[in-house]
Amino acid sequence: MIIRSQNKKGIINFNNIDTIGIEPNYFGYDVAGYNGTKESCVTLGEYSTEEKAIKVLDMIQNVYIQYGTIKDGLGSIHGAFNIPKCFQMPSDEEVEA
């Protein structure tokens, strides 16, 4: 899966990110991807409150695990060919705290 940055200027391969976390900034909170250390940080989106930033992490998590948790009574996984390809970081206004 890839993640398109909130400002639409960057695309990050989810497989190349070790951690996605929340960092405070001057205006609110960043959702950022890290590859090893904080020095190799990529800002994915900026949010006015920590609650909104956490909600965005929840959204990413839900999209990522959604396709792998659909099973029938026999244990078959459905939707494996519907793997999420891209997550577009929402704007601050699109996230309800």
Solvent accessible surface area in square Angstrom, and as a share of the most:
residue,aa,sasa,rsa
1,M,32,0.14
2,I,59,0.30
3,I,0,0.00
4,R,79,0.29
5,S,7,0.04
6,Q,43,0.19
7,N,96,0.49
8,K,117,0.50
9,K,177,0.75
10,G,24,0.23
11,I,104,0.53
12,I,24,0.12
13,N,60,0.31
14,F,42,0.17
15,N,118,0.60
16,N,93,0.48
17,I,26,0.13
18,D,100,0.52
19,T,75,0.43
20,I,34,0.18
21,G,15,0.14
22,I,42,0.21
23,E,51,0.23
24,P,98,0.62
25,N,46,0.24
26,Y,213,0.81
27,F,183,0.76
28,G,12,0.12
29,Y,59,0.23
30,D,23,0.12
31,V,0,0.00
32,A,1,0.01
33,G,2,0.02
34,Y,19,0.07
35,N,87,0.45
36,G,59,0.57
37,T,78,0.45
38,K,136,0.58
39,E,157,0.70
40,S,50,0.32
41,C,54,0.33
42,V,69,0.40
43,T,63,0.37
44,L,1,0.01
45,G,2,0.02
46,E,93,0.41
47,Y,5,0.02
48,S,58,0.37
49,T,50,0.29
50,E,79,0.35
51,E,104,0.47
52,K,32,0.14
53,A,0,0.00
54,I,81,0.41
55,K,88,0.37
56,V,0,0.00
57,L,46,0.23
58,D,67,0.35
59,M,72,0.32
60,I,7,0.04
61,Q,103,0.46
62,N,86,0.44
63,V,41,0.23
64,Y,88,0.33
65,I,79,0.40
66,Q,109,0.49
67,Y,57,0.22
68,G,29,0.28
69,T,89,0.52
70,I,83,0.42
71,K,123,0.52
72,D,59,0.30
73,G,88,0.84
74,L,165,0.82
75,G,46,0.44
76,S,51,0.33
77,I,89,0.45
78,H,90,0.40
79,G,30,0.29
80,A,44,0.34
81,F,199,0.83
82,N,122,0.62
83,I,76,0.39
84,P,25,0.16
85,K,145,0.62
86,C,68,0.41
87,F,14,0.06
88,Q,74,0.33
89,M,3,0.01
90,P,11,0.07
91,S,37,0.24
92,D,31,0.16
93,E,144,0.65
94,E,121,0.54
95,V,6,0.03
96,E,139,0.63
97,A,88,0.68
